[in-house]
């Protein structure tokens, strides 16, 4: 079964719950990134979180999450589109730290001193948005909930989880997002928060019932309706045209220096690891295009 996102709303209309299974997505990206064990857990949580926030977007919008701390991972970058496409990369995917109290030390890997930057591309004609908050715990889910509550003024709870198999590959990955809307019933909200506190491990809920099982577990006896189910999947936004435009912005001097190298230039996408090669002739064409820029 493909990875999927499920969105539900309680019948009183005041609480929405999103839940996702991002196992295939996380497994594919971790293999591409060649992540360490702890980095795989961090990446899986980040991808699930990105997918959840991406599901809140309107058609044609995109969101980017950048976790930057003082830990050895350096950064964790997640991008998600409104149609369910998600990608991710890490600054130092091979970084590793020892477990803490028998648990994955994701906070130590990211580093507790740093920031979460959220950038939104809201489509043609709209103004891009960027929000910045300090990392509160570097556990990813906590930081996303803090951002949504503080910056977007929507009280939120986020649960993210990932587990590895005996070979160190992602075995299960997913998460949930609970948000209180303006007309939320306080008693219903308290019930859901209590159920979050007493719920089984997220990986167990995913393995046993998928996203639908998570939603049933969180709502309990609160009546709700499923609004939407859609696939989530890996897609990188890189292209030859985008790489060429990025090189052109470097200017004629940098491009001329590259052209002087007998091997030309090699650009590798940090998300999908695809390699773009530019020989001396190609670089000459880019130099001409850069020279034609009015600001050059």
C-alpha positions as a Python dict, from the first residue, in 0.01 Angstrom:
ca = {
    (1, 'X'): (0, 0, 0),
    (2, 'X'): (128, 349, -86),
    (3, 'X'): (200, 616, 171),
    (4, 'X'): (-106, 826, 245),
    (5, 'X'): (-244, 1121, 434),
    (6, 'X'): (-584, 1116, 604),
    (7, 'X'): (-763, 1431, 722),
    (8, 'X'): (-1059, 1419, 961),
    (9, 'X'): (-1280, 1667, 1146),
    (10, 'X'): (-1493, 1614, 1454),
    (11, 'X'): (-1864, 1660, 1386),
    (12, 'X'): (-1882, 1964, 1611),
    (13, 'X'): (-1636, 2126, 1367),
    (14, 'X'): (-1379, 2248, 1618),
    (15, 'X'): (-1097, 1992, 1604),
    (16, 'X'): (-916, 1855, 1302),
    (17, 'X'): (-681, 1559, 1302),
    (18, 'X'): (-439, 1465, 1025),
    (19, 'X'): (-247, 1140, 1024),
    (20, 'X'): (0, 998, 772),
    (21, 'X'): (200, 689, 687),
    (22, 'X'): (531, 800, 532),
    (23, 'X'): (719, 470, 550),
    (24, 'X'): (802, 425, 181),
    (25, 'X'): (889, 793, 144),
    (26, 'X'): (1125, 790, 443),
    (27, 'X'): (1288, 462, 341),
    (28, 'X'): (1361, 591, -10),
    (29, 'X'): (1502, 924, 102),
    (30, 'X'): (1715, 774, 380),
    (31, 'X'): (1869, 534, 128),
    (32, 'X'): (1943, 825, -108),
    (33, 'X'): (2091, 1035, 172),
    (34, 'X'): (2284, 740, 321),
    (35, 'X'): (2175, 842, 669),
    (36, 'X'): (2310, 698, 992),
    (37, 'X'): (2070, 521, 1227),
    (38, 'X'): (1982, 829, 1434),
    (39, 'X'): (1980, 1052, 1126),
    (40, 'X'): (1730, 810, 969),
    (41, 'X'): (1499, 855, 1267),
    (42, 'X'): (1537, 1235, 1248),
    (43, 'X'): (1479, 1233, 873),
    (44, 'X'): (1173, 1011, 906),
    (45, 'X'): (1019, 1236, 1169),
    (46, 'X'): (1098, 1544, 964),
    (47, 'X'): (946, 1398, 647),
    (48, 'X'): (627, 1300, 829),
    (49, 'X'): (607, 1648, 983),
    (50, 'X'): (661, 1811, 646),
    (51, 'X'): (390, 1596, 489),
    (52, 'X'): (145, 1696, 763),
    (53, 'X'): (209, 2068, 720),
    (54, 'X'): (199, 2027, 343),
    (55, 'X'): (-151, 1882, 377),
    (56, 'X'): (-267, 2214, 524),
    (57, 'X'): (-166, 2405, 210),
    (58, 'X'): (-393, 2522, -68),
    (59, 'X'): (-346, 2396, -424),
    (60, 'X'): (-21, 2511, -583),
    (61, 'X'): (149, 2606, -256),
    (62, 'X'): (475, 2475, -111),
    (63, 'X'): (634, 2477, 234),
    (64, 'X'): (995, 2433, 344),
    (65, 'X'): (1110, 2346, 697),
    (66, 'X'): (1471, 2405, 799),
    (67, 'X'): (1595, 2282, 1137),
    (68, 'X'): (1938, 2429, 1214),
    (69, 'X'): (2102, 2349, 1544),
    (70, 'X'): (2447, 2322, 1695),
    (71, 'X'): (2454, 1943, 1667),
    (72, 'X'): (2653, 1729, 1422),
    (73, 'X'): (2362, 1694, 1176),
    (74, 'X'): (2411, 2069, 1098),
    (75, 'X'): (2070, 2106, 933),
    (76, 'X'): (1759, 1913, 833),
    (77, 'X'): (1570, 2051, 534),
    (78, 'X'): (1223, 1927, 435),
    (79, 'X'): (1012, 2052, 145),
    (80, 'X'): (648, 1960, 80),
    (81, 'X'): (396, 2049, -189),
    (82, 'X'): (19, 2072, -163),
    (83, 'X'): (-23, 1766, -389),
    (84, 'X'): (155, 1534, -142),
    (85, 'X'): (507, 1550, -284),
    (86, 'X'): (781, 1562, -17),
    (87, 'X'): (1161, 1563, -23),
    (88, 'X'): (1435, 1608, 236),
    (89, 'X'): (1808, 1626, 297),
    (90, 'X'): (2053, 1668, 582),
    (91, 'X'): (2368, 1872, 617),
    (92, 'X'): (2567, 1578, 750),
    (93, 'X'): (2356, 1264, 699),
    (94, 'X'): (2631, 1034, 829),
    (95, 'X'): (2640, 1209, 1168),
    (96, 'X'): (2568, 987, 1467),
    (97, 'X'): (2521, 1027, 1842),
    (98, 'X'): (2479, 777, 2123),
    (99, 'X'): (2126, 696, 2245),
    (100, 'X'): (2011, 872, 2561),
    (101, 'X'): (1818, 686, 2829),
    (102, 'X'): (1760, 404, 2584),
    (103, 'X'): (1599, 630, 2324),
    (104, 'X'): (1709, 779, 1995),
    (105, 'X'): (1888, 1106, 2071),
    (106, 'X'): (1746, 1316, 1788),
    (107, 'X'): (1773, 1633, 1998),
    (108, 'X'): (2145, 1573, 2045),
    (109, 'X'): (2190, 1509, 1674),
    (110, 'X'): (2019, 1834, 1572),
    (111, 'X'): (2146, 2038, 1867),
    (112, 'X'): (1927, 2223, 2114),
    (113, 'X'): (2057, 2570, 2031),
    (114, 'X'): (1920, 2681, 1697),
    (115, 'X'): (1619, 2776, 1493),
    (116, 'X'): (1331, 2637, 1289),
    (117, 'X'): (1267, 2838, 974),
    (118, 'X'): (937, 2787, 792),
    (119, 'X'): (909, 2925, 439),
    (120, 'X'): (589, 2920, 236),
    (121, 'X'): (550, 2973, -136),
    (122, 'X'): (181, 3056, -167),
    (123, 'X'): (167, 3051, -545),
    (124, 'X'): (140, 3298, -831),
    (125, 'X'): (53, 3649, -719),
    (126, 'X'): (103, 3582, -349),
    (127, 'X'): (373, 3711, -120),
    (128, 'X'): (617, 3446, 11),
    (129, 'X'): (604, 3398, 387),
    (130, 'X'): (885, 3313, 627),
    (131, 'X'): (856, 3242, 997),
    (132, 'X'): (1138, 3185, 1246),
    (133, 'X'): (1121, 3034, 1596),
    (134, 'X'): (1383, 2904, 1833),
    (135, 'X'): (1411, 2529, 1874),
    (136, 'X'): (1233, 2440, 2199),
    (137, 'X'): (1344, 2077, 2231),
    (138, 'X'): (1485, 1973, 1889),
    (139, 'X'): (1250, 1674, 1896),
    (140, 'X'): (1097, 1799, 1566),
    (141, 'X'): (734, 1731, 1664),
    (142, 'X'): (756, 1964, 1964),
    (143, 'X'): (919, 2234, 1754),
    (144, 'X'): (654, 2211, 1482),
    (145, 'X'): (375, 2229, 1740),
    (146, 'X'): (539, 2534, 1897),
    (147, 'X'): (569, 2704, 1559),
    (148, 'X'): (204, 2637, 1468),
    (149, 'X'): (83, 2756, 1808),
    (150, 'X'): (302, 3065, 1838),
    (151, 'X'): (348, 3185, 1479),
    (152, 'X'): (23, 3072, 1317),
    (153, 'X'): (-190, 3112, 1630),
    (154, 'X'): (-341, 2764, 1594),
    (155, 'X'): (-306, 2552, 1911),
    (156, 'X'): (-154, 2226, 1788),
    (157, 'X'): (-16, 1891, 1902),
    (158, 'X'): (221, 1697, 1678),
    (159, 'X'): (328, 1335, 1715),
    (160, 'X'): (599, 1191, 1490),
    (161, 'X'): (757, 849, 1492),
    (162, 'X'): (992, 622, 1302),
    (163, 'X'): (1143, 282, 1368),
    (164, 'X'): (1423, 83, 1203),
    (165, 'X'): (1437, -283, 1107),
    (166, 'X'): (1725, -517, 1187),
    (167, 'X'): (1916, -391, 883),
    (168, 'X'): (1894, -28, 993),
    (169, 'X'): (1635, 66, 730),
    (170, 'X'): (1312, 252, 798),
    (171, 'X'): (1053, -7, 902),
    (172, 'X'): (767, 229, 982),
    (173, 'X'): (729, 607, 978),
    (174, 'X'): (443, 850, 1018),
    (175, 'X'): (274, 1099, 1243),
    (176, 'X'): (-31, 1299, 1342),
    (177, 'X'): (-133, 1661, 1380),
    (178, 'X'): (-417, 1775, 1606),
    (179, 'X'): (-539, 2135, 1579),
    (180, 'X'): (-796, 2327, 1778),
    (181, 'X'): (-1004, 2549, 1550),
    (182, 'X'): (-1181, 2868, 1668),
    (183, 'X'): (-1501, 2688, 1777),
    (184, 'X'): (-1331, 2393, 1944),
    (185, 'X'): (-1525, 2230, 2228),
    (186, 'X'): (-1296, 2241, 2532),
    (187, 'X'): (-1421, 1911, 2675),
    (188, 'X'): (-1359, 1733, 2344),
    (189, 'X'): (-1014, 1888, 2321),
    (190, 'X'): (-928, 1769, 2671),
    (191, 'X'): (-1041, 1418, 2582),
    (192, 'X'): (-815, 1408, 2278),
    (193, 'X'): (-517, 1542, 2474),
    (194, 'X'): (-573, 1272, 2736),
    (195, 'X'): (-585, 1009, 2463),
    (196, 'X'): (-260, 1141, 2316),
    (197, 'X'): (-95, 1102, 2657),
    (198, 'X'): (-216, 743, 2700),
    (199, 'X'): (-192, 627, 2338),
    (200, 'X'): (29, 332, 2238),
    (201, 'X'): (360, 409, 2062),
    (202, 'X'): (301, 575, 1729),
    (203, 'X'): (489, 303, 1540),
    (204, 'X'): (255, 43, 1691),
    (205, 'X'): (-57, 238, 1593),
    (206, 'X'): (76, 277, 1239),
    (207, 'X'): (167, -90, 1204),
    (208, 'X'): (-169, -209, 1335),
    (209, 'X'): (-414, 39, 1180),
    (210, 'X'): (-236, 286, 956),
    (211, 'X'): (-334, 655, 957),
    (212, 'X'): (-700, 563, 996),
    (213, 'X'): (-615, 370, 1312),
    (214, 'X'): (-434, 671, 1458),
    (215, 'X'): (-736, 892, 1394),
    (216, 'X'): (-972, 639, 1554),
    (217, 'X'): (-743, 614, 1856),
    (218, 'X'): (-720, 990, 1905),
    (219, 'X'): (-1088, 1070, 1859),
    (220, 'X'): (-1209, 779, 2070),
    (221, 'X'): (-1585, 823, 2124),
    (222, 'X'): (-1589, 1172, 1972),
    (223, 'X'): (-1790, 1161, 1646),
    (224, 'X'): (-1589, 1259, 1340),
    (225, 'X'): (-1585, 1240, 962),
    (226, 'X'): (-1300, 1172, 722),
    (227, 'X'): (-1265, 1467, 486),
    (228, 'X'): (-990, 1351, 253),
    (229, 'X'): (-736, 1081, 182),
    (230, 'X'): (-449, 1132, -62),
    (231, 'X'): (-112, 980, -144),
    (232, 'X'): (219, 1126, -28),
    (233, 'X'): (533, 1052, -226),
    (234, 'X'): (891, 1152, -300),
    (235, 'X'): (951, 1408, -573),
    (236, 'X'): (1254, 1630, -617),
    (237, 'X'): (1206, 1970, -775),
    (238, 'X'): (1550, 1990, -934),
    (239, 'X'): (1591, 2028, -1311),
    (240, 'X'): (1858, 2126, -1563),
    (241, 'X'): (1693, 2465, -1609),
    (242, 'X'): (1696, 2539, -1234),
    (243, 'X'): (2062, 2437, -1204),
    (244, 'X'): (2157, 2654, -1501),
    (245, 'X'): (1974, 2953, -1351),
    (246, 'X'): (2151, 2898, -1019),
    (247, 'X'): (2491, 2891, -1193),
    (248, 'X'): (2410, 3207, -1388),
    (249, 'X'): (2340, 3394, -1063),
    (250, 'X'): (2701, 3325, -961),
    (251, 'X'): (2818, 3570, -1228),
    (252, 'X'): (3064, 3563, -1517),
    (253, 'X'): (3381, 3558, -1306),
    (254, 'X'): (3285, 3244, -1113),
    (255, 'X'): (3167, 3074, -1431),
    (256, 'X'): (3491, 3167, -1612),
    (257, 'X'): (3693, 3014, -1328),
    (258, 'X'): (3488, 2695, -1364),
    (259, 'X'): (3545, 2694, -1740),
    (260, 'X'): (3922, 2708, -1683),
    (261, 'X'): (3900, 2371, -1509),
    (262, 'X'): (3955, 2093, -1762),
    (263, 'X'): (3673, 1891, -1604),
    (264, 'X'): (3423, 2176, -1618),
    (265, 'X'): (3160, 2192, -1341),
    (266, 'X'): (2965, 1923, -1162),
    (267, 'X'): (2652, 2005, -960),
    (268, 'X'): (2485, 1741, -743),
    (269, 'X'): (2131, 1793, -611),
    (270, 'X'): (2132, 1769, -233),
    (271, 'X'): (1785, 1609, -232),
    (272, 'X'): (1789, 1338, -500),
    (273, 'X'): (2168, 1315, -560),
    (274, 'X'): (2124, 1358, -934),
    (275, 'X'): (2441, 1490, -1098),
    (276, 'X'): (2447, 1765, -1361),
    (277, 'X'): (2769, 1804, -1562),
    (278, 'X'): (2871, 2114, -1756),
    (279, 'X'): (3164, 2100, -1999),
    (280, 'X'): (3359, 2402, -2123),
    (281, 'X'): (3116, 2463, -2408),
    (282, 'X'): (2810, 2456, -2182),
    (283, 'X'): (2980, 2690, -1937),
    (284, 'X'): (3061, 2926, -2224),
    (285, 'X'): (2693, 2945, -2308),
    (286, 'X'): (2608, 3019, -1944),
    (287, 'X'): (2876, 3291, -1936),
    (288, 'X'): (2712, 3457, -2236),
    (289, 'X'): (2371, 3438, -2068),
    (290, 'X'): (2513, 3580, -1745),
    (291, 'X'): (2680, 3864, -1936),
    (292, 'X'): (2345, 3954, -2092),
    (293, 'X'): (2194, 4011, -1748),
    (294, 'X'): (2139, 4386, -1696),
    (295, 'X'): (2281, 4372, -1343),
    (296, 'X'): (2604, 4208, -1450),
}
